[in-house]
Amino acid sequence: MFEIRWHGRGGQGAKTAALLFGNACMATGKYFQAFPEYGPERMGAPVLAFDRLSDTPITIHCGIETPDVVIVLDPTLIETQNVKQGLKKDGKILINTAESPSFMKDKLGLDTQKVFTVDASTIAKECLGKEIPNTPMLGALTKIAGLISLDDLIKDSKVKLEKKFRRTPEIVEGNIASIKRAYEEVKG
């Protein structure tokens, strides 16, 4: 089983990204769970989302305590949340920041875990006109996790996004462009 924990703020799309990634993995034959953890939070409040992926049926349903990958959509959460909590010793952390992976590894005090960075906020602004970093982070996650191919992610995400944004194809195109760009620009 492979487990991912997303850290974001309300409105950044952590829940949507977890669902898109889970659905794309399911389309390749994997079993998945994707779910958020939040209460009556407002826009901007810290939120968590989770992905659990497996080649066999998943029989548990709870928050993820020891993730293989942690994704941080908002780097300011590093100051207020313990984003590295429970991260496996051979785990990976992906952070939306323009800082280098080595800088962030030192800042987090990580030893054996791998750190990856991508400036998803800038990519989102340039591709979508809005600072919503979730879809760029999907591209970066796809590259660092190696669970599905970029083509599989794009194919499934495009179908889902076309349903949601059927009257605004430029939003679909911008999201797909941001996924591809982050896949190429992730560092680590």
N, C-alpha and C positions, 0 to 999 in steps of 0.2 A: 504494500500500500504506500502511496506517495501523498504527502500532506503539505498544504500550502496555507499560510496565514497572511491575510491582507490587512494592513494598517492604513487607514485613510481618514478623511473627514467627510461628514455628510455633504453630499453634492459633488464629490470627486469621482464617484462611480465605482467604488470598491465592490459593491454588491453586483453591479452589472458586469464588471470585468470577471469576477469569480464565476458567474453564470455563463458568460460567453466562453470562457476557457473550458469549463466543465462540459458544456454542450459540444464544443469542438472535439474534445477528447472522446466523448461518447460516440460521435460520428465515426471515429476510427475503431470502435469496438470496445472501448474501455467502459467500466462502470464508474459512476461519479456521484458525488454529493457536492453541492455548492449552496452555501447559506450564510446569511449575515448574523451578527450578534449586536443588537442595539436595542435601546428602549425608546422612550419618547424624545430622542435627541433632535436638535434643530440643525439647520444648515451650518456646517463648520465644526460641529462637535465630533470628537473622535469616534470612529466606528471600526468594527472588525468584520471581516468576511473570511470564509474558509472554502477550500477545495480539498476534497478527498478523492483520490483516483486509484483504481485497481483493475487488474485483469480478471478478477473474480468478484462475485457479488459482495457488497459492503453491508455488514450486519450491525454496525455501530452507528450511532448518531449523537455526537457531542462535540463540543468545542475541541480544537486541536491544541494539545499541550506541548508536543515535541515535533514541530514542523520540520520538513526537509528544506523548505524554502520559506523565507519571510519577505514580503513585498511591502515597501514603505512608499505610499503615494505622496505623502507630505513630509518633507525632512524636518519640519519643526516638531513633529511628533517624537523625534529622537530625544528632545529635551524634556518631554513630559510623560512619555510612555516607555515602558521597558520592552522595546520592540525585539530585542534579542532573546527574551525570556523563552527558555525551553528549546531554542534552536539547537539541532543536533550538532555534535562535534564536527561532522563532515558536511554540515548544512551550508546553505547559500542564502545570502541576503541581497536583495535588489532594491536600490534606493533611487528615487527620483531626485537627482541633484546634478549640478554641474561640477561638483567636487570630484576628485579622483577616488578610485577604489581604495588606494593605500591610505589616503587622508581619512576616509570614512572608517576604515578598519581600525586605525589608531584611535579615532574619536570614540568608537564603540567599545574599544578594548577587547577586540576579538583576537583569538589566537589561531585556531585550526580551521575556522569557517572561511569560506570564500565570500568576498564582497564584490558586487557588481554595481555600477552606476550608469544612469542614462538621464539626460536632461529632458525628461518627458514633458515637463511644463512648457519649455520652449518649443518642442516638437508640436505639441497640441496647439499652442498659439499660432504657429506658422501654418499648420495643416488644417486646423479647424476654426481658427479665429477666436478660440476660447481656451482658457487654461483648465481643461479637464483631462488629467493625465492617464486615465484608465486604459484607453486603447493603445497608446504608445507602450505602456507597461506590459501589455499582452505580448507585443512583439518581442520585447526584451526578455520576458519570461520564457517564451517559446525557444529562444536561442540558448539561454543558460540552463534550462531544465532538460531539454532534449526529449520531451515526452511525445510531442507530435511535430510534424513538419510545418514550416511556415505556410506552405501551400494549403495544407489541411485546415490550419487556423483561419486563413483568409477566406477559403471557400465557405466554411461554415459560418463565420462571422458575417460575411457579406449577405448571406441568406437571412440571418437574424436581423441585421441592421436594415436591410431593404424592407422587411415587414414593419419595423418600428418607424422608419423614416421614408415611407413610400412616396410622400409628396415632396421630399427634399433630397434628391439624389446627391447633391453636393456634400451633404453631411456624411453619407455613406462613403463617397469617394475620399473625403478628408480623413475619415477614420481608417480606411484601408491604407491610405498613404502614410498615416502616422504609425501604423503597425509595422509596415515595411521599413520605414526610416529608423524606428527604434531598434528593430532587429539588427540593422546594420551598424548602428551607433553605440550600442551597449558596450561598456568597457569592463574589464575584469579578468 
